[in-house]
Amino acid sequence: MTTTMTQGTQASAAAAATAAINNFLAVAPTKYTAILGSVAAGSTGGATANVIWQQQIPIVPAFCTAIDYEVTLPISYTATTVGGASVSPYAPYSVIANQLTLGGAPPWPLTELTPWYLDYVAKHLDYDFSYPGLGSTAGSSDTATTFLSPGAPTPYAPTSGTGVLDSGPSSQAFPTGLIPNATLTTAAVTAQTLQFKVRQQLQRKRHLLWGAVPFGDPENRPNNLTQILPFTGVNPEQTLIVLGGTTVFSVAPVLSSAATIKATYELAYIDLLPPSMTSVPNPQVGYGLQLIQFSTTGLAAGTIQPITHRTAMAYTSIHQLLINSPTSAATGGLPLRADYYGLWDDQDQQSSRWNFDAQNNTFTEYFDKFHRVYHHYPLTGQYLADFEGGLFPEIPSVTPYDAIMSPDASYAAAFGVAVTPAMTTSIRVPSGTTVFNPYVRTYAFGLVRVPY
């Protein structure tokens, strides 16, 4: 009898929680709160280049469902020799790092915005922050607007009389000297302004508040730490300019004037209750968003490198970048195409849930499937294990298969999937490739239980 009563109580509590969320989402409009920040002129990025916000995040009775960043970086440099140096292929998102903390506990460590770019693009079809859509160059040839082509003019900056779209007062701008993946020249870059946008999607489900962050609890205040990463380095996912072996700057890259960063917080709140709703809904988030990032080194050409994922959470996606430094210790890393990528239930290749293997003539299917699902190809070196997007990422629920994985028994039970204590992604550098310290940069997104 006690068991029956307990089950009935749990069922009633679950029904009440579901009703509260449904009622909240049904009457909660969206509003935006923007906070401006800056970094002083002369900064070269790094630990001292934290963004100074004009105000703290306000205490308001709302849930933050996403954060939009608008970044303006006026940059100057003069390179005397540039032996192999280039703008990062993951720029401009690789030049800004962010950490959001709530009540002193960080949902994720200080991490470059690269994974947030990869995450948001993978949730949409035919979408990129820099792609304005059809009609931007009506009447002109496609060759005039090569999408983010290295060395090309500013992408999608229409000449007089050709543009028909209005991208707003602060559209994205990639100056000639800072085009992603462009080879640097010895010419000076004076006061070139790099302007871009990126979004951190916190709410992971349209019909739930999973991932949303409460802004109304004065005892658990969110804090946004945002930092400009060093402008030069050897890790392309974490810098703007990837150094070559003989790169020499007479004027190192610096901010020619103050950088500005605008964080716009997307808030879901209740303004007016309909007459049919007699009380204010008090929904629970239940599951918060977690981001895990780490790098795996020691890869050898021709050998499969297993990467095991053991964090106690429900994994929703794993993004991995394969980076190689092909010539010398002083040469910065560049993305590399693998010839094997797989997901194993444990650390044994025979337990492969799926794999794409050049030795079995199936590796091209990774790119074909990626193109079929997301309607665009991946970036060079980008490998994705998507556990929640299904065959139609815009509406994941249309795919019957539930691909979420967890190495933790309690999370696996909560999501109704088999526990996989040693779930592993695996990647192989093609045999015969000249490698020097190749590595895999991993970004894993997941859901963890939260008390709010």
Backbone torsions as a table, in degrees:
resi	resn	phi	psi	omega
1	MET	NA	-39.3	178.8
2	THR	-63.1	-41.7	179.4
3	THR	-62.1	-43.1	179.6
4	THR	-62.2	-41.9	179.4
5	MET	-65.1	-40.3	179.6
6	THR	-63.7	-44.3	178.8
7	GLN	-63.1	-39.3	178.6
8	GLY	-65.7	-39.3	178.4
9	THR	-64.9	-42.9	179.2
10	GLN	-64.0	-41.3	179.2
11	ALA	-64.3	-40.3	178.7
12	SER	-65.2	-41.4	178.6
13	ALA	-64.2	-41.2	179.0
14	ALA	-64.7	-41.3	179.2
15	ALA	-64.9	-39.9	179.3
16	ALA	-66.0	-40.0	179.0
17	ALA	-65.1	-41.6	178.4
18	THR	-64.2	-42.2	179.2
19	ALA	-63.4	-39.7	-179.7
20	ALA	-63.4	-42.3	178.8
21	ILE	-66.3	-46.2	-179.7
22	ASN	-61.2	-43.1	179.6
23	ASN	-65.3	-39.3	-179.9
24	PHE	-65.1	-50.0	-177.3
25	LEU	-65.3	-27.2	-178.7
26	ALA	-72.2	-23.5	-175.7
27	VAL	-122.6	7.6	-175.1
28	ALA	-99.4	103.9	174.1
29	PRO	-74.5	176.2	-179.6
30	THR	-111.2	133.1	172.5
31	LYS	-132.4	166.4	-172.8
32	TYR	-126.5	137.4	174.7
33	THR	-121.9	119.4	-177.5
34	ALA	-105.3	135.6	176.6
35	ILE	-126.0	126.2	-178.8
36	LEU	-89.7	145.3	176.1
37	GLY	-138.5	166.9	-177.7
38	SER	-151.7	160.4	171.7
39	VAL	-130.2	133.9	-171.6
40	ALA	-65.1	152.0	175.9
41	ALA	-60.0	150.0	179.2
42	GLY	91.8	-8.4	-179.0
43	SER	-71.8	142.7	174.8
44	THR	-105.1	9.4	-178.8
45	GLY	85.5	173.1	179.1
46	GLY	109.4	-163.5	-171.1
47	ALA	-62.7	-23.8	-179.6
48	THR	-93.1	3.2	-175.5
49	ALA	-102.8	43.1	177.0
50	ASN	-72.3	143.6	177.9
51	VAL	-73.5	130.4	176.3
52	ILE	-96.0	111.1	-178.3
53	TRP	-82.3	144.1	-178.6
54	GLN	-70.3	-23.5	178.9
55	GLN	-154.8	162.5	175.6
56	GLN	-78.3	162.3	175.5
57	ILE	-63.6	125.5	-175.5
58	PRO	-69.3	152.5	174.8
59	ILE	-86.3	107.5	-178.5
60	VAL	-135.7	146.7	179.9
61	PRO	-77.1	77.5	-176.7
62	ALA	-154.1	164.2	174.5
63	PHE	-108.3	131.3	175.9
64	CYS	-83.9	120.4	-176.7
65	THR	-101.3	-17.2	179.3
66	ALA	-167.3	160.6	175.0
67	ILE	-130.3	125.5	176.3
68	ASP	-103.5	129.4	178.5
69	TYR	-109.8	134.9	173.8
70	GLU	-121.7	115.0	-169.9
71	VAL	-116.0	131.8	175.8
72	THR	-124.8	116.5	-177.4
73	LEU	-121.0	103.3	173.1
74	PRO	-81.4	115.1	-170.4
75	ILE	-122.1	139.7	174.2
76	SER	-129.8	144.5	170.6
77	TYR	-162.3	160.5	172.3
78	THR	-132.9	120.4	179.9
79	ALA	-105.0	126.1	177.5
80	THR	-85.9	-40.3	170.5
81	THR	-137.6	146.3	-173.7
82	VAL	-131.3	25.0	-175.5
83	GLY	-29.1	78.7	175.4
84	GLY	93.8	-0.2	-179.0
85	ALA	-71.8	148.2	-179.8
86	SER	-152.3	163.2	171.2
87	VAL	-73.2	139.3	-177.9
88	SER	-57.4	137.3	174.9
89	PRO	-66.7	-15.0	177.6
90	TYR	-100.6	6.6	174.8
91	ALA	-68.6	154.5	2.6
92	PRO	-89.6	-2.5	-173.7
93	TYR	-68.3	-18.3	-177.9
94	SER	-80.8	-0.9	-174.6
95	VAL	-103.3	-7.4	179.8
96	ILE	-121.0	135.5	176.2
97	ALA	-117.0	154.4	-176.0
98	ASN	-147.0	148.4	172.7
99	GLN	-143.6	128.9	175.9
100	LEU	-109.4	126.4	177.7
101	THR	-117.0	150.9	179.5
102	LEU	-136.2	115.4	-178.7
103	GLY	61.7	29.9	178.0
104	GLY	86.9	-8.9	-179.4
105	ALA	-104.3	120.4	-177.7
106	PRO	-79.3	120.0	172.1
107	PRO	-60.8	-26.4	174.7
108	TRP	-153.8	153.9	178.3
109	PRO	-73.0	171.3	176.4
110	LEU	-60.1	113.6	-170.9
111	THR	-136.2	140.6	175.5
112	GLU	-57.1	158.0	-178.9
113	LEU	-77.9	-2.3	179.8
114	THR	-51.7	-48.2	-178.3
115	PRO	-66.5	-28.0	179.4
116	TRP	-71.3	-34.4	172.7
117	TYR	-62.9	-49.4	-179.3
118	LEU	-61.2	-40.2	-177.3
119	ASP	-65.3	-48.4	-173.7
120	TYR	-71.1	-39.6	179.7
121	VAL	-63.6	-34.8	-179.0
122	ALA	-74.4	-5.8	178.6
123	LYS	-100.9	6.5	-177.1
124	HIS	-138.8	160.8	178.9
125	LEU	-101.0	137.2	175.3
126	ASP	51.8	44.1	-173.7
127	TYR	-131.3	140.9	169.8
128	ASP	-152.5	147.3	-179.9
129	PHE	-57.6	-27.7	-176.1
130	SER	-96.1	-0.8	-177.4
131	TYR	-97.4	115.8	-173.6
132	PRO	-82.8	-10.9	-178.5
133	GLY	98.3	170.9	-178.1
134	LEU	-65.4	147.2	177.3
135	GLY	98.9	-6.7	-176.5
136	SER	-69.2	-23.6	-178.5
137	THR	-132.5	48.5	-177.1
138	ALA	-56.7	127.2	177.2
139	GLY	90.7	-4.6	179.8
140	SER	-110.2	168.7	-178.9
141	SER	-82.1	155.4	178.6
142	ASP	-62.9	-31.2	-176.0
143	THR	-66.1	-16.4	-179.7
144	ALA	-78.1	-12.6	-174.8
145	THR	-136.7	47.8	179.5
146	THR	-57.3	124.5	-172.9
147	PHE	-66.1	110.5	177.2
148	LEU	51.2	37.7	-179.4
149	SER	-75.8	130.4	-179.2
150	PRO	-55.9	129.5	175.6
151	GLY	82.4	-4.0	-179.0
152	ALA	-78.0	167.0	174.2
153	PRO	-61.6	173.1	179.8
154	THR	-51.6	120.2	-175.8
155	PRO	-58.9	134.6	173.3
156	TYR	57.1	38.6	170.2
157	ALA	-103.4	90.9	-171.4
158	PRO	-65.5	143.3	175.0
159	THR	-77.2	168.9	-175.4
160	SER	-56.5	128.0	174.2
161	GLY	90.7	-2.6	-177.4
162	THR	-108.4	-26.3	-175.2
163	GLY	-83.5	141.2	178.4
164	VAL	-125.5	-4.8	-179.9
165	LEU	-102.0	150.5	176.9
166	ASP	-111.7	107.3	-177.9
167	SER	-90.4	10.2	176.1
168	GLY	91.9	178.9	-174.5
169	PRO	-75.2	-9.5	-177.1
170	SER	-138.9	63.2	179.4
171	SER	-71.8	163.8	-177.6
172	GLN	-70.8	147.0	-179.3
173	ALA	-142.4	126.2	176.6
174	PHE	-119.8	97.8	-177.9
175	PRO	-60.2	158.9	-176.4
176	THR	-54.0	-40.0	-178.9
177	GLY	-77.1	-4.2	-175.8
178	LEU	-132.0	26.8	175.9
179	ILE	-67.4	131.1	178.8
180	PRO	-52.7	131.2	177.6
181	ASN	74.7	4.8	179.5
182	ALA	-73.9	142.8	175.6
183	THR	-74.6	133.2	179.3
184	LEU	-71.0	149.3	172.6
185	THR	-113.7	171.8	-179.9
186	THR	-82.7	-1.6	178.3
187	ALA	-69.1	153.7	177.8
188	ALA	-75.7	142.5	172.3
189	VAL	-110.9	109.4	-173.6
190	THR	-111.4	117.8	174.3
191	ALA	52.2	41.5	172.3
192	GLN	-76.9	131.7	-176.7
193	THR	-104.8	116.1	176.6
194	LEU	-94.2	121.4	-175.9
195	GLN	-131.3	125.1	-176.3
196	PHE	-151.9	169.6	-179.5
197	LYS	-131.1	151.5	175.4
198	VAL	-154.1	153.9	-175.2
199	ARG	-125.7	134.6	169.6
200	GLN	-100.0	107.6	180.0
201	GLN	-86.1	107.5	-177.6
202	LEU	-86.6	-49.7	178.6
203	GLN	-71.1	120.6	-171.4
204	ARG	-95.9	-16.9	-180.0
205	LYS	-130.1	137.2	-179.0
206	ARG	-64.5	-34.2	-174.2
207	HIS	-98.5	5.3	178.5
208	LEU	-135.2	168.8	177.4
209	LEU	-102.3	14.0	180.0
210	TRP	-52.1	126.9	178.0
211	GLY	93.8	-19.8	-179.7
212	ALA	-67.3	155.3	-176.9
213	VAL	-119.2	126.9	179.9
214	PRO	-74.2	136.6	178.5
215	PHE	-107.4	1.9	-172.6
216	GLY	-104.2	2.8	-178.0
217	ASP	-97.5	109.6	-177.8
218	PRO	-66.7	-17.7	-180.0
219	GLU	-90.5	-13.3	178.3
220	ASN	-127.6	75.9	-174.8
221	ARG	-83.3	132.0	173.4
222	PRO	-74.6	143.5	177.7
223	ASN	-131.4	132.5	-177.2
224	ASN	-108.4	110.9	174.5
225	LEU	-102.2	115.1	179.2
226	THR	-124.2	139.5	-172.2
227	GLN	-142.9	141.1	171.4
228	ILE	-82.1	124.3	178.8
229	LEU	-75.6	162.2	178.1
230	PRO	-53.5	136.6	-176.4
231	PHE	-69.1	-22.3	179.0
232	THR	-125.2	146.9	179.6
233	GLY	-180.0	-173.4	-178.3
234	VAL	-112.9	-2.7	178.9
235	ASN	-106.2	105.6	-172.0
236	PRO	-62.6	-25.9	-179.1
237	GLU	-78.9	-6.3	-175.3
238	GLN	-131.5	23.3	-179.8
239	THR	-155.2	168.8	179.0
240	LEU	-90.8	-47.6	-177.2
241	ILE	-115.1	121.8	179.6
242	VAL	-87.8	118.5	-173.2
243	LEU	-72.3	144.8	171.4
244	GLY	-97.9	173.0	-174.6
245	GLY	-63.5	-28.0	-176.8
246	THR	-120.1	21.4	-178.4
247	THR	-64.8	128.9	175.6
248	VAL	-133.8	125.7	176.1
249	PHE	-106.7	125.9	169.6
250	SER	-78.1	-30.5	170.2
251	VAL	-127.1	108.0	-178.3
252	ALA	-66.6	153.9	179.1
253	PRO	-57.8	125.6	178.8
254	VAL	-140.0	164.9	171.5
255	LEU	-75.2	117.0	-179.6
256	SER	-73.5	-21.8	170.9
257	SER	-150.5	178.3	-175.1
258	ALA	-62.2	135.4	173.5
259	ALA	-81.3	147.7	176.9
260	THR	-123.0	136.7	177.8
261	ILE	-129.5	123.1	177.2
262	LYS	-110.3	122.0	175.8
263	ALA	-103.3	117.9	179.1
264	THR	-107.7	115.4	-176.5
265	TYR	-91.1	122.8	177.7
266	GLU	-88.5	119.2	-172.5
267	LEU	-117.4	136.6	170.9
268	ALA	-103.9	125.7	-174.4
269	TYR	-147.2	172.0	177.3
270	ILE	-111.2	123.8	176.5
271	ASP	-104.4	-45.4	-179.0
272	LEU	-135.7	136.6	176.4
273	LEU	-95.7	137.6	175.1
274	PRO	-71.0	156.9	-179.0
275	PRO	-57.6	-28.3	-178.4
276	SER	-72.7	-14.3	-177.9
277	MET	-104.9	110.0	-172.2
278	THR	-86.5	-14.6	179.7
279	SER	-139.1	155.6	-179.3
280	VAL	-75.7	125.3	178.7
281	PRO	-62.1	141.6	177.5
282	ASN	-123.2	77.7	-174.2
283	PRO	-75.3	157.2	175.4
284	GLN	-112.3	137.7	177.6
285	VAL	-69.1	-48.5	175.2
286	GLY	84.6	-56.4	-179.3
287	TYR	-126.6	128.6	177.6
288	GLY	-98.9	163.6	-178.9
289	LEU	-87.7	135.9	176.9
290	GLN	-124.4	141.8	175.4
291	LEU	-126.1	123.8	177.6
292	ILE	-110.5	131.6	176.3
293	GLN	-133.5	139.0	176.7
294	PHE	-163.7	164.4	179.0
295	SER	-118.7	141.1	178.2
296	THR	-113.8	123.6	-178.3
297	THR	-112.0	-179.1	176.3
298	GLY	81.6	20.3	178.4
299	LEU	-70.2	146.7	177.2
300	ALA	-124.0	137.1	-179.7
301	ALA	-60.3	134.6	177.5
302	GLY	85.9	-1.9	-178.2
303	THR	-119.2	131.7	178.3
304	ILE	-70.0	130.3	178.7
305	GLN	-104.2	109.8	176.2
306	PRO	-80.8	141.4	178.2
307	ILE	-128.9	109.1	-174.2
308	THR	-90.3	143.8	-176.4
309	HIS	-119.3	114.8	-171.0
310	ARG	-121.7	4.8	-178.2
311	THR	-65.5	137.4	179.7
312	ALA	-75.4	91.3	176.6
313	MET	-164.7	170.6	173.3
314	ALA	-92.0	111.0	-177.5
315	TYR	-73.6	129.0	178.0
316	THR	-108.6	-24.6	175.1
317	SER	-166.5	151.9	175.1
318	ILE	-131.1	118.2	176.7
319	HIS	-105.4	132.2	-178.6
320	GLN	-134.0	138.0	178.7
321	LEU	-115.5	126.2	178.1
322	LEU	-97.1	117.3	-174.5
323	ILE	-119.5	138.7	-179.9
324	ASN	-132.8	144.6	171.8
325	SER	-112.7	97.6	-162.4
326	PRO	-83.3	-12.0	-171.0
327	THR	-118.1	-47.7	-177.1
328	SER	-155.4	170.0	-177.7
329	ALA	-64.6	-24.3	-176.8
330	ALA	-90.9	-1.7	-177.5
331	THR	-94.0	133.0	-179.1
332	GLY	-67.9	161.6	-177.0
333	GLY	-77.3	152.2	176.3
334	LEU	-136.0	150.1	179.8
335	PRO	-60.9	150.4	-177.0
336	LEU	-134.8	139.5	174.8
337	ARG	-81.4	129.1	176.4
338	ALA	-80.8	-179.8	170.0
339	ASP	-131.8	11.5	171.8
340	TYR	-153.1	133.6	172.7
341	TYR	-146.7	127.2	-176.1
342	GLY	-147.3	164.9	175.1
343	LEU	-123.1	119.5	-178.8
344	TRP	-109.1	146.6	175.7
345	ASP	-69.8	-27.5	175.6
346	ASP	-144.1	-156.4	-175.2
347	GLN	-90.8	13.4	-179.8
348	ASP	-107.3	127.4	-178.6
349	GLN	-60.2	-28.0	-179.5
350	GLN	-67.3	-17.3	178.9
351	SER	-93.0	18.0	-177.2
352	SER	-56.0	122.4	174.9
353	ARG	-73.4	-41.2	170.0
354	TRP	-157.8	155.0	176.3
355	ASN	-155.4	155.8	175.4
356	PHE	-123.7	114.8	-167.3
357	ASP	-130.1	120.5	179.1
358	ALA	-63.3	-31.1	-179.4
359	GLN	-68.8	-20.3	176.1
360	ASN	-107.6	12.2	177.8
361	ASN	62.5	29.3	179.5
362	THR	-114.4	1.0	-174.3
363	PHE	-68.2	-33.6	179.4
364	THR	-63.4	-21.5	-179.3
365	GLU	-67.5	-26.7	176.3
366	TYR	-58.0	-46.8	-177.9
367	PHE	-72.8	-38.2	178.7
368	ASP	-65.2	-42.9	179.4
369	LYS	-67.3	-41.7	178.2
370	PHE	-56.6	-44.9	-179.0
371	HIS	-67.1	-38.9	179.0
372	ARG	-64.3	-41.6	-174.4
373	VAL	-78.8	-48.7	-173.0
374	TYR	-99.0	-6.6	178.8
375	HIS	65.6	21.4	171.4
376	HIS	-156.3	164.1	179.3
377	TYR	-88.6	157.8	177.9
378	PRO	-72.5	164.6	171.2
379	LEU	-69.1	156.3	176.4
380	THR	-59.8	130.1	179.6
381	GLY	83.8	1.6	-177.9
382	GLN	-93.9	127.5	177.9
383	TYR	-131.0	131.9	-169.7
384	LEU	-127.4	128.9	167.8
385	ALA	-110.2	103.3	-175.2
386	ASP	-101.4	114.4	-176.1
387	PHE	-97.9	-6.2	-174.8
388	GLU	-125.5	-18.1	-173.6
389	GLY	-76.6	-29.3	-178.4
390	GLY	64.8	-154.0	-177.3
391	LEU	-87.3	-8.4	178.3
392	PHE	-141.0	86.8	-172.4
393	PRO	-57.2	-26.5	179.2
394	GLU	-64.3	-34.7	178.2
395	ILE	-135.7	83.4	-174.1
396	PRO	-59.2	-27.3	-174.0
397	SER	-66.2	-12.7	180.0
398	VAL	-76.3	-11.1	177.8
399	THR	-95.9	118.2	-176.4
400	PRO	-64.0	-34.7	-173.3
401	TYR	-67.2	130.6	177.4
402	ASP	-100.5	106.9	-171.4
403	ALA	-98.9	-2.8	-178.3
404	ILE	-55.3	140.5	-179.5
405	MET	-128.6	155.2	176.1
406	SER	-154.9	137.0	174.3
407	PRO	-83.2	-3.5	-177.3
408	ASP	-103.7	130.1	-174.4
409	ALA	-63.1	-38.7	-176.6
410	SER	-70.0	-39.3	177.8
411	TYR	-70.0	-39.2	177.8
412	ALA	-61.0	-41.6	178.9
413	ALA	-66.7	-39.9	-178.8
414	ALA	-63.4	-33.0	-178.2
415	PHE	-100.4	3.3	174.1
416	GLY	69.3	35.0	179.2
417	VAL	-125.0	164.3	178.2
418	ALA	-72.6	139.8	178.2
419	VAL	-73.2	139.0	179.0
420	THR	-129.8	84.8	-172.2
421	PRO	-61.0	-23.3	-178.3
422	ALA	-126.1	40.6	-179.8
423	MET	-57.2	136.5	-167.7
424	THR	-140.1	132.4	165.3
425	THR	-98.7	152.6	-175.1
426	SER	-141.5	146.1	-174.4
427	ILE	-146.0	150.9	-178.7
428	ARG	-134.9	129.9	171.0
429	VAL	-76.8	133.0	-177.1
430	PRO	-55.7	139.9	177.6
431	SER	-60.4	138.3	179.6
432	GLY	90.2	-6.6	178.5
433	THR	-74.0	132.5	175.3
434	THR	-75.7	116.7	-175.7
435	VAL	-123.2	151.1	171.7
436	PHE	-142.0	109.7	-179.5
437	ASN	50.6	51.4	174.8
438	PRO	-67.4	152.4	179.9
439	TYR	-148.4	163.1	175.5
440	VAL	-116.5	124.9	174.2
441	ARG	-96.6	120.4	-174.9
442	THR	-109.8	133.4	172.7
443	TYR	-125.0	114.5	-178.8
444	ALA	-114.4	124.5	176.7
445	PHE	-101.0	142.5	178.9
446	GLY	-160.4	178.5	-179.4
447	LEU	-116.7	135.9	177.4
448	VAL	-128.9	152.6	179.5
449	ARG	-67.7	139.5	177.4
450	VAL	-131.7	152.8	-174.9
451	PRO	-86.0	6.7	-177.4
452	TYR	-115.0	NA	NA
